[in-house]
Amino acid sequence: MVKKRKSKPNPDIQTGRALPQNIRVSSYSPRKAVRHPDDLTINRDDETYAEPRRKPRWRKVTTRTILLIFLLALAAILTIGIWDARNISSASQKMFGSGNLLALVNSNGLKTADDGRVNVLVAGYSVDDPGHQGADLTDSILLLSMNPSNHTGYMLSIPRDLYVKIPGFGHAKINEAYKDGGMSLLEQVVESDFDTQINYYALVDYSAVRDVVNALGGVNVTISSPDGRLYDPNKDWTTGEPLVDLNNGPHHLNGQQALDLTRARGDSSPYGYSVGFEQSDFQRTADQRLVFTSIKNKLNWKLILNPKKNSQILNAVADNVKTNVTIGEARPLFSLFNNIPSSQLKSLSLRDINGKTYVEDTYYEGSTQSPAAGINDFSEINSALQQFNE
């Protein structure tokens, strides 16, 4: 038997001794193998295998959806913008003689009177009705005065039968001034008698009321007659019905009904007796202010920029209104008017300013109205209006 030789310990290796305290021992782990992309043999149980990170599918869907929505919204905005531009440009061409939209957007501001107010003289006539006697007489005259600094204003109805001195023509009813010398002569009379500087005018064919109200989808008015009713039996030959037949309370009027309300004054009729028109033309002017305010309540920029609606509204105005407002003044003038709350736009009549009457019935060349202070004496009237000009 061959005996195994015992190996002698290496004298250079020392055992049983503690390691120095300043030597740190760290655990060792083999480095994970990095697989080459060309290696098609994949062992998913191998701890070294890691699934490639993929972007969540919902992120791709969301990104595509947002992009699609953005493109659709952009297309809609461009379509509406082009539609709006075409409608506005067309109406602008009719009304101002220019369809330049840059001129409409750019503005140098509004003309103002010496006291800072903006005064607009609005006159209505019936050239749309060839059979109407005196169609070229301005049977509706309204002074719209606005204060840009505090967004207040008032509407003053000037009686069509007011007896005034018309330069170059002598004394006559004020509704004859336009027939004698156009809007410039009517402006001159109003400025002189009412001590008011006129900045702009608008000559309105009555058809504008019907067409604008229809474009707005009708207007809401509230009748509050002392008689409990407004009834004018004279015929509206368009409908065959009485001009006005409205009980007290709220009503929704279409264009023709609104137009009839602005025209009715309870004239003598073979069809019966009127109710609620004892003040005749003063009731009519009150109803005109009522309809005017109702139209204002529905007009706004949202509607003006709606291409489905603005074409009807703009064309109704452009076809029936003559004005000295320039294309660059149209936008700021509408903004000023639109920014005055209806509660701050006072409705005034010379028959009733704070409960006092400033005109009286007279008879000069027919039934007329004259200042209560005396013919040609407008001092009391102007003093009463001064409180609204402050």
Secondary structure, 3 states (H helix, E strand, C coil): CCCCCCCCCCCCCCCCCCCCCCCCCCCCCCCCCCCCCCCCCCCCCCCCCCCCCCCCHHHHHHHHHHHHHHHHHHHHHHHHHHHHHHHHHHHHHHHHCCCCHHHHHCCCCCCCCCCCCEEEEEEEECCCCCCCCCCCCCCEEEEEEEECCCCEEEEEECCCCEEEEECCCEEEEHHHHHHHHHHHHHHHHHHHHHCCCCCEEEEEECHHHHHHHHHCCCEEEEECCCCCEEEEEEEECCCCEEEEEEECEEEEECHHHHHHHHHCCCCCECCECCECCCCCHHHHHHHHHHHHHHHHHHCCHHHHCCHHHHHHHHHHHHHHEEECCCHHHHHHHHHHHHCCCHHHEEEEECCEECCECCEEEEECCCEEEEECCCCCCCHHHHHHHHCCCC
